[in-house]
């Protein structure tokens, strides 16, 4: 049976001692090294060396982002219960030695840190909600987040962390409050619909009245213009008749003819026009010889006064 030589044994022991002092730190983490229980240094990601049997890795700290979900209840100023669901995103403040020491030694373990962090955020939100009324809460989501950040940023920094984001995913009330809020919203919608319908009806009636007034105005203006045109037409007609009669009378006078001939011709033409253009209307004319002589006498007197 072969026995290992002392040299080989010593060599093996030296190699074990050397390898026990070599260690690696994963990407995204930082190792805290202590010796005899006292902080010594921070080891960065990659291959590192420590003093065998004297230095030890006290804790490996993740510098990656962490998230946690929160679910709790708060009470408003008017004693309404508000249920919150939120998501918290946080990380180590930075990779400076002082921040890493705070992370490593402020809390016994991660569970204690999480408990303190969650209770601090819940307390900050509860304190804010307690100063607001139930009707205000739903519209203050952004203000709640800003309030929490302002309240706990300094506290978290002293622990070696900082708050990256706080998202309030849901804000709800008790079932009875939700039903009453739904009824309020429904009644407000009905009120707004009634007001809009009234305004629309008022606008419709106003526009209809304006249109009717404009139509009456336009009709009156058209009637006025038509009356003027009719009057002008009648005046022109009379003027042309008078001018034609005067011209015809003068020509007959020059020809030594009796003026009653043309008047008789005009009388018969008028009766013919009435018969052709009457379109069924009844016109009463006295066609007797006496009436014709009387009419011609009147026309002759008009013609005579014109010549004077």
Backbone bond lengths (Angstrom), bond angles and torsions (degrees), N, CA, C in turn:
res aa  C-N    CA-C-N  psi(-1)  N-CA   C-N-CA  omega(-1)  CA-C   N-CA-C  phi
1 X - - - 1.472 - - 1.513 108.78 -
2 X 1.335 116.29 124.35 1.466 120.73 -176.91 1.513 110.63 -79.53
3 X 1.297 117.10 145.94 1.460 123.84 179.92 1.520 108.24 -116.56
4 X 1.389 116.49 133.10 1.460 120.68 -179.57 1.512 109.53 -67.57
5 X 1.283 114.29 138.88 1.464 119.20 -179.52 1.518 109.44 -75.26
6 X 1.311 118.81 152.97 1.472 122.17 178.56 1.520 112.41 -56.20
7 X 1.287 118.14 -31.68 1.468 120.63 -178.58 1.522 110.49 -65.82
8 X 1.327 114.35 -42.56 1.468 117.88 -179.64 1.520 110.33 -66.29
9 X 1.331 114.78 -39.39 1.465 118.41 -179.63 1.513 110.51 -63.54
10 X 1.324 116.13 -44.20 1.468 120.08 179.51 1.517 110.61 -62.76
11 X 1.332 115.89 -40.56 1.463 120.71 179.87 1.534 110.80 -63.10
12 X 1.312 115.88 -42.25 1.459 120.12 179.54 1.526 110.55 -64.39
13 X 1.347 116.33 -41.93 1.460 120.05 179.63 1.521 110.69 -63.48
14 X 1.327 115.98 -40.99 1.481 119.49 179.23 1.523 110.45 -63.37
15 X 1.329 116.11 -42.20 1.462 119.53 179.56 1.523 111.56 -64.30
16 X 1.346 116.58 -39.96 1.459 119.70 178.19 1.524 111.04 -63.91
17 X 1.337 115.14 -40.01 1.469 118.90 179.05 1.530 110.37 -64.23
18 X 1.350 115.75 -42.63 1.469 119.59 -179.09 1.530 110.66 -64.26
19 X 1.339 115.73 -46.83 1.471 119.04 -177.74 1.537 111.92 -67.97
20 X 1.328 116.54 -28.58 1.460 118.29 177.81 1.511 111.76 -71.19
21 X 1.300 117.56 -16.96 1.460 120.65 177.75 1.519 113.28 -93.68
22 X 1.316 117.14 -3.26 1.460 121.24 179.09 1.525 109.09 -101.29
23 X 1.326 116.57 133.78 1.466 121.26 179.27 1.527 109.01 -151.47
24 X 1.289 115.23 161.79 1.475 120.84 179.04 1.526 109.58 -118.16
25 X 1.334 114.10 150.86 1.458 122.45 175.55 1.531 107.41 -117.75
26 X 1.331 116.28 124.69 1.456 120.93 -177.21 1.538 111.25 -69.45
27 X 1.365 114.01 150.88 1.459 119.50 175.09 1.530 109.54 -60.22
28 X 1.333 115.82 137.45 1.462 120.60 -179.31 1.505 113.33 90.35
29 X 1.308 117.75 1.24 1.465 121.52 178.04 1.521 109.86 -132.06
30 X 1.312 115.36 161.14 1.471 123.20 175.63 1.525 107.79 -133.41
31 X 1.319 117.03 135.51 1.462 121.61 -179.11 1.531 109.74 -99.16
32 X 1.322 115.11 138.39 1.463 121.68 176.68 1.530 107.53 -103.14
33 X 1.332 117.51 121.92 1.461 123.60 -175.47 1.533 108.96 -103.33
34 X 1.336 116.00 132.41 1.468 121.35 175.96 1.533 108.99 -125.50
35 X 1.308 115.59 159.31 1.467 121.39 174.54 1.523 107.77 -136.60
36 X 1.314 115.84 123.70 1.458 122.53 -174.86 1.535 110.75 56.22
37 X 1.335 116.48 34.46 1.455 122.13 177.50 1.515 115.25 82.60
38 X 1.336 116.85 -0.52 1.459 120.21 -178.86 1.527 109.58 -106.54
39 X 1.336 114.79 142.62 1.472 120.13 -179.76 1.521 110.41 -60.25
40 X 1.341 115.99 134.72 1.467 121.36 178.53 1.527 111.82 -113.99
41 X 1.335 116.60 -53.66 1.461 118.74 -176.16 1.517 109.76 -168.92
42 X 1.369 113.46 179.12 1.460 121.87 177.69 1.516 108.37 -113.54
43 X 1.317 116.70 132.85 1.461 122.10 178.92 1.525 109.07 -104.48
44 X 1.349 114.89 128.30 1.463 121.24 -178.24 1.530 111.06 -86.87
45 X 1.347 118.44 168.46 1.467 121.11 179.43 1.529 112.13 -58.29
46 X 1.330 115.83 142.38 1.451 121.88 179.71 1.524 111.45 120.71
47 X 1.338 116.65 -163.12 1.463 122.70 179.86 1.521 109.41 -83.92
48 X 1.348 116.59 131.17 1.457 121.98 -178.08 1.528 109.52 -134.63
49 X 1.345 115.56 162.50 1.467 121.96 179.75 1.518 108.50 -127.25
50 X 1.348 115.53 137.78 1.457 120.88 174.34 1.523 109.25 -129.78
51 X 1.312 114.43 163.99 1.465 119.15 179.54 1.526 108.41 -72.71
52 X 1.316 118.43 116.53 1.467 120.96 -177.31 1.528 112.19 -57.49
53 X 1.316 116.38 138.98 1.458 126.60 175.02 1.530 113.70 68.07
54 X 1.337 118.07 -10.78 1.460 120.44 -179.35 1.536 111.04 -107.55
55 X 1.316 115.87 -50.47 1.474 120.43 177.40 1.526 109.28 -91.73
56 X 1.320 113.44 147.11 1.465 117.77 177.17 1.533 109.39 -143.05
57 X 1.309 114.32 158.67 1.468 120.31 178.42 1.529 107.26 -81.88
58 X 1.330 115.91 109.26 1.456 120.46 -178.46 1.533 111.38 -73.88
59 X 1.346 115.31 -41.90 1.457 118.27 -175.85 1.516 109.98 -162.29
60 X 1.306 114.70 143.53 1.461 120.06 173.04 1.536 107.54 -105.71
61 X 1.331 116.10 123.98 1.469 121.75 -173.03 1.526 108.89 -111.65
62 X 1.324 116.08 127.38 1.461 121.04 176.41 1.529 109.53 -80.37
63 X 1.326 115.69 130.99 1.468 120.21 176.52 1.537 111.01 -102.11
64 X 1.308 116.27 11.49 1.453 120.81 177.23 1.534 109.83 -82.52
65 X 1.360 114.79 163.92 1.461 119.69 178.58 1.529 110.48 -68.11
66 X 1.330 115.10 144.31 1.468 120.78 178.05 1.527 108.72 -124.83
67 X 1.320 115.53 151.76 1.463 119.87 179.51 1.519 109.40 -133.54
68 X 1.318 114.50 152.31 1.455 120.80 177.65 1.519 108.23 -149.36
69 X 1.316 116.91 142.75 1.461 122.04 178.87 1.529 109.58 -96.19
70 X 1.340 114.54 140.15 1.459 121.49 -179.53 1.522 109.27 -118.74
71 X 1.325 116.29 144.17 1.453 122.21 175.51 1.520 107.99 -147.38
72 X 1.325 116.15 114.95 1.464 119.68 -175.20 1.519 109.03 -154.16
73 X 1.315 115.72 177.67 1.461 122.64 -176.42 1.520 109.94 -127.13
74 X 1.349 115.77 144.37 1.464 122.11 176.82 1.523 108.88 -132.33
75 X 1.339 116.21 163.22 1.464 121.92 -177.85 1.523 108.88 -121.08
76 X 1.326 116.57 131.11 1.458 121.88 -178.01 1.525 110.99 -80.91
77 X 1.333 114.76 177.20 1.458 120.61 -179.65 1.524 111.71 -63.02
78 X 1.355 117.07 -33.47 1.461 120.17 178.75 1.527 112.13 -96.78
79 X 1.340 116.70 28.21 1.464 124.32 170.17 1.527 113.95 64.56
80 X 1.313 117.25 36.51 1.467 121.31 175.08 1.523 108.97 -102.00
81 X 1.331 116.62 135.69 1.461 121.24 179.04 1.527 110.19 -81.03
82 X 1.328 115.55 129.90 1.467 121.61 179.77 1.520 108.38 -119.34
83 X 1.330 116.52 127.73 1.466 121.92 179.69 1.522 109.65 -101.08
84 X 1.333 115.93 128.54 1.457 121.91 -177.95 1.525 110.01 -114.63
85 X 1.342 114.47 140.74 1.458 122.20 167.24 1.522 106.92 -127.02
86 X 1.336 115.42 124.06 1.467 119.16 -174.10 1.520 110.22 -138.76
87 X 1.329 115.11 161.36 1.455 122.32 175.86 1.529 108.36 -124.21
88 X 1.318 116.44 126.95 1.462 122.66 -177.43 1.516 109.17 -107.66
89 X 1.321 116.78 129.67 1.462 122.62 177.04 1.523 108.28 -120.29
90 X 1.323 116.87 122.59 1.465 120.68 -176.88 1.530 109.14 -144.25
91 X 1.329 115.93 169.71 1.468 121.40 -179.63 1.518 108.80 -159.97
92 X 1.345 114.76 170.57 1.469 120.27 174.53 1.525 108.61 -61.24
93 X 1.337 115.96 138.95 1.464 120.97 -173.18 1.527 111.58 -56.65
94 X 1.307 117.76 -51.11 1.462 123.41 173.50 1.526 108.28 -162.70
95 X 1.312 116.66 -176.07 1.460 120.42 -177.26 1.527 112.70 -98.33
96 X 1.317 116.65 14.67 1.465 119.55 176.26 1.523 109.85 -66.41
97 X 1.310 114.91 153.44 1.467 120.55 -176.14 1.526 111.89 -60.32
98 X 1.337 117.14 -39.56 1.452 120.27 -177.50 1.528 111.03 -65.90
99 X 1.341 117.87 -41.27 1.463 121.16 178.05 1.524 111.30 -64.88
100 X 1.335 116.92 -40.81 1.457 120.76 179.63 1.527 110.40 -65.35
101 X 1.322 117.95 -38.36 1.470 120.99 177.73 1.527 110.67 -63.69
102 X 1.369 117.11 -40.88 1.457 119.61 178.27 1.526 111.37 -62.35
103 X 1.340 115.89 -41.93 1.455 119.56 179.29 1.529 111.07 -64.14
104 X 1.316 115.92 -39.51 1.470 120.07 -174.57 1.522 113.12 -75.07
105 X 1.331 117.91 -33.97 1.466 119.59 -168.70 1.525 115.00 -116.45
106 X 1.359 120.34 -7.60 1.455 121.01 -178.20 1.527 111.79 -71.94
107 X 1.331 116.99 -35.67 1.451 121.10 -177.55 1.533 110.25 -123.97
108 X 1.310 113.99 152.95 1.462 119.47 -179.16 1.525 110.37 -65.07
109 X 1.341 115.89 -43.30 1.460 120.25 -179.32 1.529 108.93 -153.48
110 X 1.321 115.74 177.53 1.468 121.19 -179.07 1.525 111.84 -65.71
111 X 1.312 117.01 -30.23 1.463 119.92 -179.73 1.529 110.81 -64.38
112 X 1.301 116.52 -40.74 1.466 120.26 178.36 1.528 110.76 -66.31
113 X 1.335 115.74 -39.77 1.462 119.77 177.05 1.515 110.72 -60.72
114 X 1.327 117.32 -48.05 1.450 121.13 -178.12 1.518 111.25 -61.69
115 X 1.311 117.31 -41.01 1.454 120.72 179.68 1.526 110.98 -62.74
116 X 1.342 116.17 -45.22 1.461 119.83 179.47 1.526 111.42 -65.80
117 X 1.332 117.26 -40.72 1.462 121.72 -179.08 1.534 111.25 -64.32
118 X 1.329 116.18 -47.38 1.468 120.11 -178.26 1.524 110.91 -64.92
119 X 1.327 116.82 -44.73 1.463 119.58 -179.20 1.526 111.33 -65.82
120 X 1.300 118.27 -34.10 1.465 121.04 178.52 1.528 111.01 -66.15
121 X 1.321 116.80 -44.59 1.460 120.64 -179.99 1.526 110.63 -67.66
122 X 1.325 116.84 -43.89 1.466 119.36 178.08 1.522 111.02 -60.54
123 X 1.308 117.37 -42.41 1.460 120.32 179.48 1.513 112.44 -64.10
124 X 1.335 117.08 -38.39 1.463 120.43 178.69 1.524 111.06 -65.02
125 X 1.342 117.12 -43.42 1.467 120.82 179.62 1.527 110.37 -67.30
126 X 1.325 117.35 -41.33 1.469 120.08 179.59 1.528 111.03 -62.51
127 X 1.329 116.54 -40.06 1.462 119.49 179.56 1.523 111.15 -65.00
128 X 1.323 117.34 -36.79 1.467 120.72 178.65 1.524 110.84 -70.26
129 X 1.332 117.12 -45.44 1.469 121.57 -177.39 1.525 110.74 -64.26
130 X 1.326 116.73 -33.33 1.462 120.38 -178.29 1.523 112.96 -64.07
131 X 1.329 118.18 -15.64 1.470 121.61 179.41 1.526 112.45 -98.11
132 X 1.345 117.34 0.25 1.460 121.05 -176.46 1.522 110.81 -119.21
133 X 1.319 115.72 155.84 1.455 121.14 176.72 1.527 110.53 -87.43
134 X 1.333 113.71 160.88 1.465 119.82 -177.21 1.526 112.12 -56.52
135 X 1.336 117.78 -40.90 1.461 121.79 -176.93 1.527 112.62 -68.16
136 X 1.334 117.51 -15.90 1.464 120.61 -177.43 1.522 113.26 -92.93
137 X 1.317 117.57 -21.84 1.462 121.49 -167.49 1.523 112.81 -61.93
138 X 1.335 117.18 -45.58 1.465 119.88 -174.89 1.521 112.62 -61.10
139 X 1.319 117.06 -26.87 1.465 119.59 -179.66 1.515 114.15 -93.24
140 X 1.351 117.55 6.71 1.470 120.61 -174.93 1.520 112.11 -116.30
141 X 1.313 117.64 25.70 1.472 120.56 -178.98 1.531 111.23 -57.85
142 X 1.329 116.66 -48.49 1.468 120.06 -179.67 1.515 112.49 -64.78
143 X 1.343 116.81 -39.97 1.468 120.16 179.61 1.525 111.36 -65.32
144 X 1.327 117.81 -35.56 1.468 120.89 178.03 1.520 110.65 -63.48
145 X 1.328 116.48 -44.07 1.472 120.25 -179.59 1.526 110.63 -63.37
146 X 1.333 116.79 -45.03 1.464 119.57 179.14 1.525 111.39 -63.12
147 X 1.329 116.91 -38.69 1.469 120.95 179.01 1.529 110.61 -62.02
148 X 1.335 116.66 -44.53 1.466 120.32 -179.56 1.519 110.86 -63.22
149 X 1.323 116.88 -44.70 1.467 119.70 -179.59 1.523 111.60 -61.87
150 X 1.330 115.74 -42.59 1.464 118.93 179.15 1.529 111.57 -63.82
151 X 1.332 116.84 -34.22 1.455 120.91 -174.98 1.536 113.05 -77.99
152 X 1.330 117.30 -36.56 1.473 118.13 -169.54 1.527 114.31 -111.42
153 X 1.325 118.42 -4.39 1.467 119.09 -179.03 1.523 111.51 -58.92
154 X 1.305 117.03 -46.25 1.466 120.51 -179.35 1.521 111.05 -65.25
155 X 1.340 116.71 -41.37 1.455 120.91 179.89 1.528 111.28 -62.85
156 X 1.351 115.35 -45.03 1.464 118.84 179.52 1.523 111.91 -64.22
157 X 1.320 116.69 -37.43 1.459 119.52 179.79 1.530 111.26 -62.82
158 X 1.327 116.37 -36.37 1.465 119.12 177.24 1.523 111.81 -67.44
159 X 1.339 117.56 -22.08 1.458 121.14 175.54 1.523 112.27 -88.99
160 X 1.340 116.69 -6.61 1.450 120.63 -179.55 1.517 113.73 95.17
161 X 1.336 118.28 10.32 1.457 122.24 -178.34 1.525 109.96 -123.04
162 X 1.316 115.06 167.64 1.462 119.86 170.63 1.523 108.85 -143.50
163 X 1.343 114.95 150.92 1.464 121.86 -177.50 1.530 109.02 -84.80
164 X 1.330 116.69 119.11 1.461 121.22 179.05 1.523 110.62 -83.91
165 X 1.312 116.41 -47.04 1.461 119.41 -177.64 1.524 109.48 -158.51
166 X 1.322 114.25 147.88 1.461 121.66 173.75 1.523 106.86 -131.74
167 X 1.313 116.30 115.87 1.464 121.53 -179.10 1.526 109.48 -112.03
168 X 1.321 115.37 121.76 1.462 120.38 175.41 1.523 106.81 -92.80
169 X 1.326 115.31 103.59 1.459 120.59 -173.05 1.521 113.26 -80.56
170 X 1.324 117.27 -27.28 1.457 119.00 -176.03 1.518 109.79 -152.72
171 X 1.327 115.62 135.62 1.457 122.88 172.71 1.525 106.60 -127.79
172 X 1.309 117.41 118.45 1.464 120.76 -177.55 1.524 109.60 -137.01
173 X 1.335 114.42 160.89 1.460 121.38 179.45 1.530 109.21 -116.34
174 X 1.327 115.03 176.41 1.459 119.41 175.34 1.530 110.25 -61.40
175 X 1.327 116.56 159.38 1.463 121.26 -173.85 1.526 112.30 -58.73
176 X 1.325 117.52 -43.00 1.458 120.72 -179.08 1.525 111.57 -64.04
177 X 1.325 115.70 -39.73 1.469 119.71 178.71 1.523 110.18 -66.74
178 X 1.333 117.04 -40.43 1.463 120.62 178.86 1.531 110.70 -62.49
179 X 1.354 116.84 -39.87 1.465 119.83 178.50 1.527 111.15 -65.49
180 X 1.342 116.38 -42.93 1.468 119.14 179.54 1.525 110.89 -65.53
181 X 1.331 117.06 -38.48 1.465 120.28 177.32 1.524 110.61 -64.17
182 X 1.339 116.66 -38.48 1.468 120.02 178.25 1.522 110.63 -64.27
183 X 1.345 116.51 -39.49 1.466 119.25 178.55 1.526 111.10 -65.96
184 X 1.327 116.50 -39.59 1.468 119.97 178.11 1.524 110.56 -62.49
185 X 1.327 116.03 -45.10 1.468 120.05 179.38 1.525 110.61 -62.41
186 X 1.348 115.87 -42.06 1.462 119.69 179.99 1.525 111.33 -63.28
187 X 1.347 116.70 -44.72 1.468 119.34 179.84 1.521 111.44 -65.18
188 X 1.326 116.61 -37.86 1.473 119.59 177.09 1.523 111.44 -64.97
189 X 1.335 116.07 -38.34 1.467 119.31 177.84 1.524 111.23 -65.71
190 X 1.364 116.35 -40.52 1.461 119.61 178.23 1.529 110.72 -65.08
191 X 1.327 115.50 -39.78 1.459 119.45 178.77 1.523 110.82 -64.06
192 X 1.332 115.82 -44.26 1.467 119.48 178.90 1.529 110.88 -63.90
193 X 1.353 116.39 -39.70 1.471 119.73 179.00 1.522 110.92 -63.79
194 X 1.358 116.77 -41.52 1.461 120.27 178.84 1.530 111.04 -64.46
195 X 1.332 116.09 -41.82 1.461 119.46 178.18 1.525 111.16 -63.75
196 X 1.316 116.42 -42.56 1.470 119.84 178.65 1.526 111.30 -64.48
197 X 1.350 115.78 -39.94 1.467 119.01 179.18 1.524 110.63 -65.26
198 X 1.349 116.18 -40.80 1.463 119.68 177.62 1.511 112.19 -63.12
199 X 1.329 115.97 -43.25 1.459 119.88 177.73 1.526 111.23 -62.47
200 X 1.345 115.49 -41.98 1.475 118.74 179.06 1.525 111.22 -63.44
201 X 1.360 116.47 -41.54 1.469 119.89 179.07 1.517 110.95 -64.80
202 X 1.346 116.05 -40.57 1.464 119.91 178.37 1.528 110.93 -62.63
203 X 1.321 115.72 -44.07 1.466 119.90 179.65 1.531 110.30 -63.32
204 X 1.362 115.61 -41.85 1.467 119.27 -179.78 1.523 111.38 -61.92
205 X 1.357 115.80 -46.72 1.460 118.97 179.88 1.524 111.58 -65.51
206 X 1.322 116.56 -39.10 1.465 120.05 178.95 1.519 110.85 -62.67
207 X 1.329 115.79 -45.72 1.459 119.71 179.78 1.530 111.07 -65.60
208 X 1.362 115.69 -37.97 1.465 118.85 178.53 1.523 111.31 -64.03
209 X 1.362 115.62 -42.80 1.464 119.42 178.36 1.525 110.96 -64.47
210 X 1.322 116.72 -41.14 1.461 120.00 178.07 1.527 110.61 -62.68
211 X 1.350 115.74 -42.82 1.467 119.18 179.79 1.531 110.98 -64.24
212 X 1.355 115.85 -41.93 1.460 119.11 179.15 1.529 111.12 -64.57
213 X 1.335 116.05 -41.89 1.465 119.43 177.05 1.511 112.25 -62.18
214 X 1.355 115.10 -42.83 1.467 118.38 178.05 1.519 111.46 -63.92
215 X 1.349 116.13 -37.83 1.471 119.22 179.29 1.526 110.75 -64.83
216 X 1.349 116.02 -43.33 1.471 119.41 178.43 1.525 110.41 -63.04
217 X 1.319 115.24 -41.01 1.470 119.70 -179.74 1.528 110.92 -63.60
218 X 1.344 114.40 -45.28 1.472 118.70 -179.71 1.520 110.25 -64.97
219 X 1.370 116.45 -41.61 1.475 120.03 179.63 1.528 111.08 -62.85
220 X 1.365 116.04 -42.89 1.460 119.63 179.22 1.521 111.24 -64.13
221 X 1.332 115.73 -40.97 1.469 119.32 179.08 1.533 110.49 -64.25
222 X 1.356 114.76 -41.29 1.473 118.26 178.88 1.529 110.88 -65.46
223 X 1.332 115.94 -41.20 1.464 119.65 178.87 1.522 110.97 -63.36
224 X 1.334 114.95 -38.61 1.462 119.42 178.64 1.529 110.63 -62.99
225 X 1.336 114.50 -47.68 1.463 118.63 179.93 1.534 111.00 -63.89
226 X 1.366 116.36 -38.26 1.469 119.22 179.41 1.524 110.72 -64.84
227 X 1.360 115.69 -41.35 1.466 119.03 178.64 1.519 111.38 -62.86
228 X 1.334 114.56 -41.13 1.465 118.28 177.81 1.530 111.02 -62.18
229 X 1.347 114.64 -44.22 1.461 117.97 -179.97 1.531 111.20 -65.17
230 X 1.364 115.79 -39.61 1.462 117.70 178.05 1.528 110.91 -63.09
231 X 1.343 115.00 -42.74 1.465 118.08 178.55 1.516 111.80 -61.82
232 X 1.337 115.55 -42.75 1.466 118.66 178.35 1.526 111.06 -63.62
233 X 1.366 115.28 -39.05 1.463 118.15 179.72 1.527 111.88 -64.96
234 X 1.339 115.83 -43.52 1.467 119.12 178.45 1.523 110.87 -62.55
235 X 1.350 115.69 -42.50 1.458 119.25 179.92 1.524 110.94 -62.37
236 X 1.342 115.82 -43.24 1.467 119.17 178.85 1.530 110.55 -64.98
237 X 1.355 114.94 -40.43 1.458 118.07 178.95 1.532 111.09 -60.80
238 X 1.319 115.68 -46.30 1.465 119.04 179.77 1.528 111.05 -63.31
239 X 1.330 114.24 -39.94 1.472 117.73 179.91 1.519 110.48 -62.98
240 X 1.348 116.00 -42.68 1.463 118.83 179.93 1.533 111.06 -67.96
241 X 1.345 116.44 -39.08 1.468 118.95 177.63 1.521 110.82 -61.79
242 X 1.336 114.90 -45.30 1.471 118.77 179.97 1.518 110.91 -62.47
243 X 1.356 114.40 -42.56 1.462 117.95 -179.51 1.532 110.20 -64.94
244 X 1.348 116.50 -40.96 1.476 118.82 -179.98 1.529 111.97 -67.11
245 X 1.337 114.97 -40.74 1.449 118.12 179.67 1.526 111.02 -65.17
246 X 1.325 115.28 -41.58 1.474 118.62 179.57 1.524 110.45 -63.16
247 X 1.345 115.34 -41.71 1.467 118.91 -179.50 1.531 110.68 -65.66
248 X 1.343 115.90 -43.13 1.455 119.26 -179.36 1.521 110.76 -65.59
249 X 1.326 115.83 -40.70 1.474 119.07 179.82 1.519 110.84 -63.71
250 X 1.338 116.30 -38.96 1.464 119.74 -179.11 1.524 110.20 -66.51
251 X 1.344 116.64 -41.22 1.462 120.04 -179.94 1.534 110.48 -64.87
252 X 1.327 117.17 -39.89 1.456 119.87 179.40 1.522 110.96 -68.58
253 X 1.325 114.92 -36.07 1.465 118.66 178.40 1.529 110.16 -65.47
254 X 1.353 115.60 -40.40 1.468 119.11 177.90 1.529 110.92 -65.67
255 X 1.366 115.51 -32.17 1.467 119.71 -178.33 1.514 112.28 -87.82
256 X 1.311 117.89 4.36 1.456 123.44 178.59 1.527 111.79 63.24
257 X 1.375 116.00 34.68 1.453 120.60 179.74 1.519 109.44 -103.43
258 X 1.343 114.31 159.13 1.457 119.64 179.41 1.535 109.19 -76.66
259 X 1.308 116.28 130.79 1.476 120.62 -177.84 1.511 112.04 -67.57
260 X 1.324 117.01 -19.24 1.468 118.03 -178.48 1.521 112.14 -69.36
261 X 1.319 117.03 -18.38 1.469 119.91 178.73 1.523 111.39 -64.40
262 X 1.320 115.12 -48.06 1.470 117.99 179.56 1.512 111.63 -65.86
263 X 1.339 117.09 -35.24 1.455 119.81 177.93 1.521 110.36 -65.46
264 X 1.337 116.18 -39.14 1.455 119.82 176.91 1.531 110.98 -63.09
265 X 1.349 114.79 -40.60 1.466 119.37 178.70 1.527 111.22 -62.71
266 X 1.331 116.68 -42.21 1.463 121.21 178.75 1.530 110.42 -64.45
267 X 1.309 117.19 -38.72 1.461 121.05 179.52 1.530 111.14 -62.54
268 X 1.326 115.02 -47.49 1.475 117.94 -179.57 1.529 111.81 -66.91
269 X 1.334 117.51 -37.50 1.469 120.34 177.89 1.525 110.51 -63.70
270 X 1.305 117.71 -37.65 1.468 121.37 179.33 1.514 110.43 -64.56
271 X 1.339 116.61 -44.88 1.465 119.78 179.38 1.527 110.52 -63.40
272 X 1.357 116.13 -39.31 1.465 119.98 177.59 1.520 111.25 -63.37
273 X 1.339 117.14 -40.64 1.475 121.53 -179.90 1.529 110.49 -65.29
274 X 1.324 116.85 -40.82 1.459 120.43 178.65 1.528 110.60 -61.78
275 X 1.347 115.16 -40.13 1.465 119.18 -177.83 1.531 111.31 -69.36
276 X 1.314 117.25 -38.10 1.467 120.24 -176.52 1.535 112.88 -80.52
277 X 1.302 117.06 -36.13 1.463 120.84 -173.12 1.524 112.81 -105.79
278 X 1.278 119.53 8.45 1.459 121.33 -176.14 1.519 113.69 -68.51
279 X 1.335 119.82 -28.26 1.469 125.75 179.24 1.535 111.73 53.51
280 X 1.278 116.31 42.40 1.457 119.58 175.40 1.499 114.89 88.81
281 X 1.335 119.55 -8.36 1.458 121.74 178.10 1.537 109.82 -73.04
282 X 1.295 115.99 145.91 1.465 121.21 -179.24 1.519 110.13 -95.31
283 X 1.337 117.41 124.19 1.464 122.97 178.93 1.529 107.36 -123.44
284 X 1.296 117.32 123.21 1.462 122.00 -178.74 1.525 109.41 -91.86
285 X 1.337 116.96 118.00 1.462 123.21 177.60 1.533 108.95 -126.36
286 X 1.269 114.06 139.79 1.477 119.15 176.23 1.527 108.00 -87.90
287 X 1.310 117.87 103.57 1.465 122.15 -176.98 1.526 114.45 -92.00
288 X 1.303 117.37 14.58 1.469 119.44 179.82 1.516 111.47 -71.80
289 X 1.341 116.31 160.96 1.476 121.11 -179.54 1.514 110.56 -64.62
290 X 1.340 115.87 -39.10 1.475 118.79 -179.27 1.531 111.27 -63.57
291 X 1.309 115.15 -42.16 1.467 118.04 -178.78 1.521 110.45 -68.50
292 X 1.341 116.81 -37.77 1.459 119.64 178.81 1.516 109.75 -64.12
293 X 1.376 116.47 -41.65 1.459 118.85 179.21 1.531 111.08 -65.39
294 X 1.339 114.88 -38.79 1.470 118.13 178.63 1.535 110.44 -64.49
295 X 1.317 116.97 -43.25 1.473 120.69 -179.95 1.519 110.81 -63.79
296 X 1.342 116.65 -43.10 1.473 119.76 -179.80 1.513 110.56 -66.64
297 X 1.347 116.52 -36.20 1.454 119.56 176.88 1.531 110.93 -61.89
298 X 1.340 115.95 -41.26 1.475 120.04 178.97 1.527 110.57 -66.20
299 X 1.343 116.40 -40.63 1.466 118.92 178.69 1.518 110.74 -65.16
300 X 1.340 116.32 -38.25 1.459 119.73 179.10 1.514 111.17 -65.20
301 X 1.344 115.15 -37.13 1.469 117.41 179.31 1.520 110.81 -67.75
302 X 1.332 115.76 -37.09 1.488 118.94 176.37 1.506 110.13 -63.76
303 X 1.354 116.26 -42.99 1.456 119.65 -179.59 1.497 111.30 -64.56
304 X 1.338 115.65 -38.33 1.458 118.45 179.21 1.512 112.15 -65.78
305 X 1.354 116.13 -38.91 1.466 117.74 179.75 1.508 110.66 -68.63
306 X 1.314 117.00 -30.46 1.475 120.00 177.66 1.508 111.10 -66.34
307 X 1.415 115.33 -40.02 1.451 118.50 -177.95 1.515 112.21 -69.23
308 X 1.378 114.98 -29.96 1.464 117.03 176.90 1.513 110.94 -68.76
